[in-house]
Amino acid sequence: MSAGGTQLDRTVIVLHEPQDVVNIALVVRAMKNMGFTRLRLVNPAEFDAWRITGIAHDTRDVVERIRVFEDLPSALADVGYALGATARRRSTRQDWWNPEQAATRLTARGAPLAVVFGREDRGLSNEALDLCHGLVCIPTNPDHSSMNLAHAAVILMYELRKAAIGPEDWTDRDLSLKKRRQTPPALHSELEAFFGKWQRAMEEIGLFHGIDPVPKMRSFRNMFQRADLDRRELGLILAAAYEVLHFAEREKKRARDRAEAGG
C-alpha cells in the first residue's frame, strides 16, 4: 500500500449519534469513492448493515468494518488527533481550519486521525467539540450554513485524499484505466487539403457570400491548428465538410431537374 493509502486507512470517520440510516449509507458510499475504510458510529438511532449495503452498492467491505460505540470517548480512545466538523465557530482557543488547511496539516501525522461529524439536526454538541483537538469548518453561505451530512463528509474526505495521495494518483489511474486512442497527429499536407474542402463547404452554405473569404478562413485555420487534431479527429471533420458538399450538389441537381421539368 502506498504512503497515501496508508494514511487513508489510518483515518477514522466517526458519526456521532446519526439519526438516519440513509445518511449513514451515503457516507459509506462517499468513503468507498474516496478510499476510506474505517467508520465508527456512536449511539446511532438505527443501524442496519443489510439496508446500508442495499443503498450504497458495492460497499460490503466498508460496512463489515463498521464499529458501533456507546459514547464518543470510547470511539476516540485509540486515535491520535480528533478533528471535529462543525458549522459553528466557538470562542475557545481550539485550532480552526478550512477543509484544505486541515487536510494539509493533519495527513502528515503518523498517529490515527479521526474526523467527527455530529447529528443531522444539530451537529456536534459543545461537549462533543470539547473532545476534539481541532475543528474544521466548510466555508458555506453564512445565511444557510448547515450542510447535509454526506455532503460535508465527502468534501472533507476529498481534501484528505488529495493531501494524502497527491495529483500523481489521479494522473496515473486515469491514464491506466482509459487510454486515449493513440492516433498519429494530422500531417501538414492533410490539414491543407482539409482547409481547401472546408472553404468550399463554407462557400456552399453561404458563409462567405459577398465577402472576402480569406479573413474568415484565417480564423478557421487558427481554431483548427490550436486544436492539435490527430488523423481520426481530422477525418471526422473532413467527413462533415464532404457531407455539406454532397448535400449542396444534391440540392443543385434537384433544382436543375425541377427547372427542366418546368421548361
C-alpha positions as protocol buffer text, in pm:
chain_id: "A"
residue {
  index: 1
  type: MET
  ca { x: 0 y: 0 z: 0 }
}
residue {
  index: 2
  type: SER
  ca { x: 130 y: 350 z: -83 }
}
residue {
  index: 3
  type: ALA
  ca { x: 208 y: 605 z: 187 }
}
residue {
  index: 4
  type: GLY
  ca { x: -103 y: 798 z: 89 }
}
residue {
  index: 5
  type: GLY
  ca { x: -316 y: 486 z: 101 }
}
residue {
  index: 6
  type: THR
  ca { x: -175 y: 400 z: 443 }
}
residue {
  index: 7
  type: GLN
  ca { x: -273 y: 745 z: 568 }
}
residue {
  index: 8
  type: LEU
  ca { x: -626 y: 700 z: 439 }
}
residue {
  index: 9
  type: ASP
  ca { x: -652 y: 364 z: 613 }
}
residue {
  index: 10
  type: ARG
  ca { x: -536 y: 525 z: 939 }
}
residue {
  index: 11
  type: THR
  ca { x: -812 y: 785 z: 914 }
}
residue {
  index: 12
  type: VAL
  ca { x: -1132 y: 704 z: 1101 }
}
residue {
  index: 13
  type: ILE
  ca { x: -1467 y: 860 z: 1010 }
}
residue {
  index: 14
  type: VAL
  ca { x: -1685 y: 898 z: 1319 }
}
residue {
  index: 15
  type: LEU
  ca { x: -2059 y: 971 z: 1304 }
}
residue {
  index: 16
  type: HIS
  ca { x: -2182 y: 1086 z: 1644 }
}
residue {
  index: 17
  type: GLU
  ca { x: -2545 y: 992 z: 1706 }
}
residue {
  index: 18
  type: PRO
  ca { x: -2654 y: 971 z: 1339 }
}
residue {
  index: 19
  type: GLN
  ca { x: -3033 y: 977 z: 1306 }
}
residue {
  index: 20
  type: ASP
  ca { x: -3097 y: 833 z: 960 }
}
residue {
  index: 21
  type: VAL
  ca { x: -2961 y: 507 z: 819 }
}
residue {
  index: 22
  type: VAL
  ca { x: -2982 y: 657 z: 470 }
}
residue {
  index: 23
  type: ASN
  ca { x: -2731 y: 924 z: 568 }
}
residue {
  index: 24
  type: ILE
  ca { x: -2503 y: 655 z: 709 }
}
residue {
  index: 25
  type: ALA
  ca { x: -2526 y: 472 z: 377 }
}
residue {
  index: 26
  type: LEU
  ca { x: -2443 y: 787 z: 182 }
}
residue {
  index: 27
  type: VAL
  ca { x: -2137 y: 848 z: 398 }
}
residue {
  index: 28
  type: VAL
  ca { x: -2033 y: 486 z: 338 }
}
residue {
  index: 29
  type: ARG
  ca { x: -2069 y: 543 z: -36 }
}
residue {
  index: 30
  type: ALA
  ca { x: -1854 y: 857 z: -12 }
}
residue {
  index: 31
  type: MET
  ca { x: -1594 y: 665 z: 188 }
}
residue {
  index: 32
  type: LYS
  ca { x: -1578 y: 398 z: -83 }
}
residue {
  index: 33
  type: ASN
  ca { x: -1538 y: 668 z: -350 }
}
residue {
  index: 34
  type: MET
  ca { x: -1256 y: 839 z: -162 }
}
residue {
  index: 35
  type: GLY
  ca { x: -1072 y: 532 z: -40 }
}
residue {
  index: 36
  type: PHE
  ca { x: -1158 y: 537 z: 331 }
}
residue {
  index: 37
  type: THR
  ca { x: -1239 y: 209 z: 505 }
}
residue {
  index: 38
  type: ARG
  ca { x: -1290 y: 278 z: 876 }
}
residue {
  index: 39
  type: LEU
  ca { x: -1628 y: 402 z: 1001 }
}
residue {
  index: 40
  type: ARG
  ca { x: -1735 y: 429 z: 1363 }
}
residue {
  index: 41
  type: LEU
  ca { x: -2090 y: 500 z: 1475 }
}
residue {
  index: 42
  type: VAL
  ca { x: -2160 y: 645 z: 1818 }
}
residue {
  index: 43
  type: ASN
  ca { x: -2505 y: 561 z: 1954 }
}
residue {
  index: 44
  type: PRO
  ca { x: -2681 y: 556 z: 1614 }
}
residue {
  index: 45
  type: ALA
  ca { x: -3060 y: 585 z: 1613 }
}
residue {
  index: 46
  type: GLU
  ca { x: -3067 y: 297 z: 1366 }
}
residue {
  index: 47
  type: PHE
  ca { x: -2806 y: 60 z: 1225 }
}
residue {
  index: 48
  type: ASP
  ca { x: -2895 y: -194 z: 959 }
}
residue {
  index: 49
  type: ALA
  ca { x: -2597 y: -329 z: 767 }
}
residue {
  index: 50
  type: TRP
  ca { x: -2816 y: -505 z: 509 }
}
residue {
  index: 51
  type: ARG
  ca { x: -3007 y: -185 z: 432 }
}
residue {
  index: 52
  type: ILE
  ca { x: -2686 y: 19 z: 411 }
}
residue {
  index: 53
  type: THR
  ca { x: -2536 y: -215 z: 151 }
}
residue {
  index: 54
  type: GLY
  ca { x: -2866 y: -201 z: -38 }
}
residue {
  index: 55
  type: ILE
  ca { x: -2845 y: 178 z: -60 }
}
residue {
  index: 56
  type: ALA
  ca { x: -2467 y: 207 z: -108 }
}
residue {
  index: 57
  type: HIS
  ca { x: -2390 y: -67 z: -358 }
}
residue {
  index: 58
  type: ASP
  ca { x: -2052 y: -243 z: -364 }
}
residue {
  index: 59
  type: THR
  ca { x: -1958 y: -125 z: -14 }
}
residue {
  index: 60
  type: ARG
  ca { x: -1981 y: -451 z: 180 }
}
residue {
  index: 61
  type: ASP
  ca { x: -1611 y: -436 z: 268 }
}
residue {
  index: 62
  type: VAL
  ca { x: -1657 y: -95 z: 431 }
}
residue {
  index: 63
  type: VAL
  ca { x: -1982 y: -193 z: 606 }
}
residue {
  index: 64
  type: GLU
  ca { x: -1827 y: -509 z: 750 }
}
residue {
  index: 65
  type: ARG
  ca { x: -1562 y: -297 z: 923 }
}
residue {
  index: 66
  type: ILE
  ca { x: -1810 y: -57 z: 1088 }
}
residue {
  index: 67
  type: ARG
  ca { x: -1776 y: -44 z: 1466 }
}
residue {
  index: 68
  type: VAL
  ca { x: -2054 y: 81 z: 1694 }
}
residue {
  index: 69
  type: PHE
  ca { x: -1979 y: 259 z: 2025 }
}
residue {
  index: 70
  type: GLU
  ca { x: -2197 y: 375 z: 2311 }
}
residue {
  index: 71
  type: ASP
  ca { x: -2014 y: 705 z: 2363 }
}
residue {
  index: 72
  type: LEU
  ca { x: -1773 y: 935 z: 2185 }
}
residue {
  index: 73
  type: PRO
  ca { x: -1474 y: 899 z: 2424 }
}
residue {
  index: 74
  type: SER
  ca { x: -1472 y: 525 z: 2356 }
}
residue {
  index: 75
  type: ALA
  ca { x: -1480 y: 581 z: 1980 }
}
residue {
  index: 76
  type: LEU
  ca { x: -1182 y: 819 z: 2002 }
}
residue {
  index: 77
  type: ALA
  ca { x: -976 y: 630 z: 2259 }
}
residue {
  index: 78
  type: ASP
  ca { x: -715 y: 494 z: 2016 }
}
residue {
  index: 79
  type: VAL
  ca { x: -678 y: 793 z: 1779 }
}
residue {
  index: 80
  type: GLY
  ca { x: -400 y: 1049 z: 1797 }
}
residue {
  index: 81
  type: TYR
  ca { x: -596 y: 1350 z: 1675 }
}
residue {
  index: 82
  type: ALA
  ca { x: -968 y: 1417 z: 1662 }
}
residue {
  index: 83
  type: LEU
  ca { x: -1093 y: 1673 z: 1413 }
}
residue {
  index: 84
  type: GLY
  ca { x: -1448 y: 1794 z: 1470 }
}
residue {
  index: 85
  type: ALA
  ca { x: -1658 y: 1909 z: 1174 }
}
residue {
  index: 86
  type: THR
  ca { x: -1890 y: 2193 z: 1262 }
}
residue {
  index: 87
  type: ALA
  ca { x: -2059 y: 2496 z: 1108 }
}
residue {
  index: 88
  type: ARG
  ca { x: -2044 y: 2687 z: 1437 }
}
residue {
  index: 89
  type: ARG
  ca { x: -1746 y: 2900 z: 1536 }
}
residue {
  index: 90
  type: ARG
  ca { x: -1660 y: 2891 z: 1905 }
}
residue {
  index: 91
  type: SER
  ca { x: -1488 y: 3142 z: 2126 }
}
residue {
  index: 92
  type: THR
  ca { x: -1245 y: 2878 z: 2260 }
}
residue {
  index: 93
  type: ARG
  ca { x: -882 y: 2868 z: 2151 }
}
residue {
  index: 94
  type: GLN
  ca { x: -913 y: 2544 z: 1960 }
}
residue {
  index: 95
  type: ASP
  ca { x: -740 y: 2529 z: 1622 }
}
residue {
  index: 96
  type: TRP
  ca { x: -975 y: 2627 z: 1339 }
}
residue {
  index: 97
  type: TRP
  ca { x: -919 y: 2532 z: 975 }
}
residue {
  index: 98
  type: ASN
  ca { x: -1099 y: 2514 z: 647 }
}
residue {
  index: 99
  type: PRO
  ca { x: -1101 y: 2166 z: 484 }
}
residue {
  index: 100
  type: GLU
  ca { x: -790 y: 2218 z: 270 }
}
residue {
  index: 101
  type: GLN
  ca { x: -589 y: 2361 z: 559 }
}
residue {
  index: 102
  type: ALA
  ca { x: -695 y: 2077 z: 790 }
}
residue {
  index: 103
  type: ALA
  ca { x: -607 y: 1811 z: 534 }
}
residue {
  index: 104
  type: THR
  ca { x: -265 y: 1961 z: 460 }
}
residue {
  index: 105
  type: ARG
  ca { x: -174 y: 1991 z: 827 }
}
residue {
  index: 106
  type: LEU
  ca { x: -309 y: 1659 z: 950 }
}
residue {
  index: 107
  type: THR
  ca { x: -238 y: 1400 z: 681 }
}
residue {
  index: 108
  type: ALA
  ca { x: 133 y: 1401 z: 764 }
}
residue {
  index: 109
  type: ARG
  ca { x: 68 y: 1289 z: 1121 }
}
residue {
  index: 110
  type: GLY
  ca { x: 174 y: 934 z: 1197 }
}
residue {
  index: 111
  type: ALA
  ca { x: -97 y: 864 z: 1456 }
}
residue {
  index: 112
  type: PRO
  ca { x: -452 y: 771 z: 1351 }
}
residue {
  index: 113
  type: LEU
  ca { x: -676 y: 1065 z: 1269 }
}
residue {
  index: 114
  type: ALA
  ca { x: -1049 y: 1077 z: 1346 }
}
residue {
  index: 115
  type: VAL
  ca { x: -1288 y: 1310 z: 1164 }
}
residue {
  index: 116
  type: VAL
  ca { x: -1601 y: 1354 z: 1375 }
}
residue {
  index: 117
  type: PHE
  ca { x: -1942 y: 1452 z: 1238 }
}
residue {
  index: 118
  type: GLY
  ca { x: -2247 y: 1532 z: 1452 }
}
residue {
  index: 119
  type: ARG
  ca { x: -2618 y: 1469 z: 1436 }
}
residue {
  index: 120
  type: GLU
  ca { x: -2806 y: 1572 z: 1124 }
}
residue {
  index: 121
  type: ASP
  ca { x: -3040 y: 1802 z: 1317 }
}
residue {
  index: 122
  type: ARG
  ca { x: -2796 y: 1992 z: 1540 }
}
residue {
  index: 123
  type: GLY
  ca { x: -2440 y: 1887 z: 1466 }
}
residue {
  index: 124
  type: LEU
  ca { x: -2183 y: 1831 z: 1740 }
}
residue {
  index: 125
  type: SER
  ca { x: -2267 y: 1948 z: 2090 }
}
residue {
  index: 126
  type: ASN
  ca { x: -2024 y: 2164 z: 2288 }
}
residue {
  index: 127
  type: GLU
  ca { x: -1940 y: 1859 z: 2497 }
}
residue {
  index: 128
  type: ALA
  ca { x: -1852 y: 1663 z: 2182 }
}
residue {
  index: 129
  type: LEU
  ca { x: -1649 y: 1952 z: 2042 }
}
residue {
  index: 130
  type: ASP
  ca { x: -1455 y: 1963 z: 2369 }
}
residue {
  index: 131
  type: LEU
  ca { x: -1330 y: 1613 z: 2291 }
}
residue {
  index: 132
  type: CYS
  ca { x: -1184 y: 1728 z: 1959 }
}
residue {
  index: 133
  type: HIS
  ca { x: -831 y: 1863 z: 1932 }
}
residue {
  index: 134
  type: GLY
  ca { x: -916 y: 2088 z: 1641 }
}
residue {
  index: 135
  type: LEU
  ca { x: -1215 y: 2196 z: 1436 }
}
residue {
  index: 136
  type: VAL
  ca { x: -1284 y: 2223 z: 1065 }
}
residue {
  index: 137
  type: CYS
  ca { x: -1548 y: 2447 z: 913 }
}
residue {
  index: 138
  type: ILE
  ca { x: -1659 y: 2434 z: 550 }
}
residue {
  index: 139
  type: PRO
  ca { x: -1698 y: 2794 z: 427 }
}
residue {
  index: 140
  type: THR
  ca { x: -2062 y: 2782 z: 319 }
}
residue {
  index: 141
  type: ASN
  ca { x: -2318 y: 3058 z: 267 }
}
residue {
  index: 142
  type: PRO
  ca { x: -2345 y: 3223 z: 613 }
}
residue {
  index: 143
  type: ASP
  ca { x: -2720 y: 3263 z: 564 }
}
residue {
  index: 144
  type: HIS
  ca { x: -2756 y: 2887 z: 518 }
}
residue {
  index: 145
  type: SER
  ca { x: -2451 y: 2720 z: 670 }
}
residue {
  index: 146
  type: SER
  ca { x: -2593 y: 2379 z: 768 }
}
residue {
  index: 147
  type: MET
  ca { x: -2496 y: 2103 z: 526 }
}
residue {
  index: 148
  type: ASN
  ca { x: -2622 y: 1756 z: 456 }
}
residue {
  index: 149
  type: LEU
  ca { x: -2411 y: 1506 z: 649 }
}
residue {
  index: 150
  type: ALA
  ca { x: -2291 y: 1312 z: 345 }
}
residue {
  index: 151
  type: HIS
  ca { x: -2215 y: 1631 z: 151 }
}
residue {
  index: 152
  type: ALA
  ca { x: -1995 y: 1763 z: 431 }
}
residue {
  index: 153
  type: ALA
  ca { x: -1827 y: 1426 z: 468 }
}
residue {
  index: 154
  type: VAL
  ca { x: -1737 y: 1391 z: 102 }
}
residue {
  index: 155
  type: ILE
  ca { x: -1587 y: 1743 z: 91 }
}
residue {
  index: 156
  type: LEU
  ca { x: -1360 y: 1669 z: 387 }
}
residue {
  index: 157
  type: MET
  ca { x: -1267 y: 1323 z: 261 }
}
residue {
  index: 158
  type: TYR
  ca { x: -1184 y: 1463 z: -82 }
}
residue {
  index: 159
  type: GLU
  ca { x: -944 y: 1715 z: 70 }
}
residue {
  index: 160
  type: LEU
  ca { x: -788 y: 1449 z: 292 }
}
residue {
  index: 161
  type: ARG
  ca { x: -742 y: 1219 z: -5 }
}
residue {
  index: 162
  type: LYS
  ca { x: -593 y: 1495 z: -217 }
}
residue {
  index: 163
  type: ALA
  ca { x: -343 y: 1587 z: 55 }
}
residue {
  index: 164
  type: ALA
  ca { x: -251 y: 1226 z: 132 }
}
residue {
  index: 165
  type: ILE
  ca { x: -209 y: 1091 z: -221 }
}
residue {
  index: 166
  type: GLY
  ca { x: -144 y: 1398 z: -431 }
}
residue {
  index: 167
  type: PRO
  ca { x: -207 y: 1460 z: -802 }
}
residue {
  index: 168
  type: GLU
  ca { x: 0 y: 1161 z: -919 }
}
residue {
  index: 169
  type: ASP
  ca { x: -276 y: 918 z: -821 }
}
residue {
  index: 170
  type: TRP
  ca { x: -530 y: 1090 z: -1042 }
}
residue {
  index: 171
  type: THR
  ca { x: -298 y: 1107 z: -1343 }
}
residue {
  index: 172
  type: ASP
  ca { x: -170 y: 751 z: -1318 }
}
residue {
  index: 173
  type: ARG
  ca { x: -510 y: 595 z: -1251 }
}
residue {
  index: 174
  type: ASP
  ca { x: -688 y: 787 z: -1525 }
}
residue {
  index: 175
  type: LEU
  ca { x: -430 y: 701 z: -1788 }
}
residue {
  index: 176
  type: SER
  ca { x: -412 y: 337 z: -1685 }
}
residue {
  index: 177
  type: LEU
  ca { x: -788 y: 280 z: -1691 }
}
residue {
  index: 178
  type: LYS
  ca { x: -881 y: 464 z: -2006 }
}
residue {
  index: 179
  type: LYS
  ca { x: -605 y: 540 z: -2251 }
}
residue {
  index: 180
  type: ARG
  ca { x: -677 y: 780 z: -2527 }
}
residue {
  index: 181
  type: ARG
  ca { x: -662 y: 616 z: -2867 }
}
residue {
  index: 182
  type: GLN
  ca { x: -308 y: 655 z: -2993 }
}
residue {
  index: 183
  type: THR
  ca { x: -373 y: 809 z: -3334 }
}
residue {
  index: 184
  type: PRO
  ca { x: -91 y: 994 z: -3511 }
}
residue {
  index: 185
  type: PRO
  ca { x: -123 y: 1371 z: -3546 }
}
residue {
  index: 186
  type: ALA
  ca { x: -254 y: 1509 z: -3872 }
}
residue {
  index: 187
  type: LEU
  ca { x: 14 y: 1596 z: -4127 }
}
residue {
  index: 188
  type: HIS
  ca { x: 57 y: 1945 z: -4266 }
}
residue {
  index: 189
  type: SER
  ca { x: -45 y: 1828 z: -4614 }
}
residue {
  index: 190
  type: GLU
  ca { x: -359 y: 1665 z: -4472 }
}
residue {
  index: 191
  type: LEU
  ca { x: -455 y: 1984 z: -4291 }
}
residue {
  index: 192
  type: GLU
  ca { x: -404 y: 2190 z: -4607 }
}
residue {
  index: 193
  type: ALA
  ca { x: -622 y: 1951 z: -4807 }
}
residue {
  index: 194
  type: PHE
  ca { x: -885 y: 1976 z: -4535 }
}
residue {
  index: 195
  type: PHE
  ca { x: -880 y: 2356 z: -4536 }
}
residue {
  index: 196
  type: GLY
  ca { x: -950 y: 2351 z: -4910 }
}
residue {
  index: 197
  type: LYS
  ca { x: -1253 y: 2128 z: -4862 }
}
residue {
  index: 198
  type: TRP
  ca { x: -1369 y: 2330 z: -4561 }
}
residue {
  index: 199
  type: GLN
  ca { x: -1357 y: 2656 z: -4757 }
}
residue {
  index: 200
  type: ARG
  ca { x: -1564 y: 2502 z: -5038 }
}
residue {
  index: 201
  type: ALA
  ca { x: -1818 y: 2372 z: -4786 }
}
residue {
  index: 202
  type: MET
  ca { x: -1849 y: 2711 z: -4619 }
}
residue {
  index: 203
  type: GLU
  ca { x: -1893 y: 2875 z: -4959 }
}
residue {
  index: 204
  type: GLU
  ca { x: -2174 y: 2633 z: -5040 }
}
residue {
  index: 205
  type: ILE
  ca { x: -2371 y: 2723 z: -4726 }
}
residue {
  index: 206
  type: GLY
  ca { x: -2327 y: 3094 z: -4800 }
}
residue {
  index: 207
  type: LEU
  ca { x: -2093 y: 3186 z: -4514 }
}
residue {
  index: 208
  type: PHE
  ca { x: -1870 y: 3387 z: -4748 }
}
residue {
  index: 209
  type: HIS
  ca { x: -2148 y: 3536 z: -4957 }
}
residue {
  index: 210
  type: GLY
  ca { x: -2047 y: 3883 z: -5072 }
}
residue {
  index: 211
  type: ILE
  ca { x: -1730 y: 3898 z: -4859 }
}
residue {
  index: 212
  type: ASP
  ca { x: -1364 y: 3810 z: -4888 }
}
residue {
  index: 213
  type: PRO
  ca { x: -1324 y: 3454 z: -4752 }
}
residue {
  index: 214
  type: VAL
  ca { x: -959 y: 3500 z: -4653 }
}
residue {
  index: 215
  type: PRO
  ca { x: -1009 y: 3661 z: -4307 }
}
residue {
  index: 216
  type: LYS
  ca { x: -1272 y: 3404 z: -4202 }
}
residue {
  index: 217
  type: MET
  ca { x: -1063 y: 3116 z: -4330 }
}
residue {
  index: 218
  type: ARG
  ca { x: -768 y: 3255 z: -4135 }
}
residue {
  index: 219
  type: SER
  ca { x: -983 y: 3233 z: -3821 }
}
residue {
  index: 220
  type: PHE
  ca { x: -1084 y: 2877 z: -3907 }
}
residue {
  index: 221
  type: ARG
  ca { x: -718 y: 2788 z: -3958 }
}
residue {
  index: 222
  type: ASN
  ca { x: -625 y: 2930 z: -3620 }
}
residue {
  index: 223
  type: MET
  ca { x: -902 y: 2736 z: -3445 }
}
residue {
  index: 224
  type: PHE
  ca { x: -824 y: 2402 z: -3604 }
}
residue {
  index: 225
  type: GLN
  ca { x: -448 y: 2443 z: -3563 }
}
residue {
  index: 226
  type: ARG
  ca { x: -487 y: 2521 z: -3192 }
}
residue {
  index: 227
  type: ALA
  ca { x: -694 y: 2204 z: -3156 }
}
residue {
  index: 228
  type: ASP
  ca { x: -387 y: 1993 z: -3246 }
}
residue {
  index: 229
  type: LEU
  ca { x: -603 y: 1742 z: -3433 }
}
residue {
  index: 230
  type: ASP
  ca { x: -500 y: 1383 z: -3483 }
}
residue {
  index: 231
  type: ARG
  ca { x: -584 y: 1196 z: -3801 }
}
residue {
  index: 232
  type: ARG
  ca { x: -902 y: 1042 z: -3661 }
}
residue {
  index: 233
  type: GLU
  ca { x: -1035 y: 1381 z: -3547 }
}
residue {
  index: 234
  type: LEU
  ca { x: -941 y: 1546 z: -3873 }
}
residue {
  index: 235
  type: GLY
  ca { x: -1114 y: 1267 z: -4064 }
}
residue {
  index: 236
  type: LEU
  ca { x: -1434 y: 1326 z: -3870 }
}
residue {
  index: 237
  type: ILE
  ca { x: -1442 y: 1698 z: -3950 }
}
residue {
  index: 238
  type: LEU
  ca { x: -1342 y: 1632 z: -4309 }
}
residue {
  index: 239
  type: ALA
  ca { x: -1635 y: 1391 z: -4338 }
}
residue {
  index: 240
  type: ALA
  ca { x: -1865 y: 1671 z: -4221 }
}
residue {
  index: 241
  type: ALA
  ca { x: -1727 y: 1900 z: -4492 }
}
residue {
  index: 242
  type: TYR
  ca { x: -1783 y: 1632 z: -4756 }
}
residue {
  index: 243
  type: GLU
  ca { x: -2143 y: 1585 z: -4638 }
}
residue {
  index: 244
  type: VAL
  ca { x: -2205 y: 1957 z: -4681 }
}
residue {
  index: 245
  type: LEU
  ca { x: -2062 y: 1946 z: -5034 }
}
residue {
  index: 246
  type: HIS
  ca { x: -2262 y: 1635 z: -5126 }
}
residue {
  index: 247
  type: PHE
  ca { x: -2581 y: 1786 z: -4988 }
}
residue {
  index: 248
  type: ALA
  ca { x: -2521 y: 2106 z: -5185 }
}
residue {
  index: 249
  type: GLU
  ca { x: -2462 y: 1906 z: -5503 }
}
residue {
  index: 250
  type: ARG
  ca { x: -2784 y: 1709 z: -5450 }
}
residue {
  index: 251
  type: GLU
  ca { x: -2981 y: 2029 z: -5397 }
}
residue {
  index: 252
  type: LYS
  ca { x: -2835 y: 2179 z: -5717 }
}
residue {
  index: 253
  type: LYS
  ca { x: -2932 y: 1866 z: -5911 }
}
residue {
  index: 254
  type: ARG
  ca { x: -3287 y: 1880 z: -5773 }
}
residue {
  index: 255
  type: ALA
  ca { x: -3308 y: 2245 z: -5874 }
}
residue {
  index: 256
  type: ARG
  ca { x: -3192 y: 2161 z: -6228 }
}
residue {
  index: 257
  type: ASP
  ca { x: -3438 y: 1874 z: -6251 }
}
residue {
  index: 258
  type: ARG
  ca { x: -3724 y: 2097 z: -6140 }
}
residue {
  index: 259
  type: ALA
  ca { x: -3620 y: 2365 z: -6390 }
}
residue {
  index: 260
  type: GLU
  ca { x: -3606 y: 2113 z: -6676 }
}
residue {
  index: 261
  type: ALA
  ca { x: -3940 y: 1964 z: -6578 }
}
residue {
  index: 262
  type: GLY
  ca { x: -4099 y: 2308 z: -6570 }
}
residue {
  index: 263
  type: GLY
  ca { x: -3946 y: 2408 z: -6900 }
}
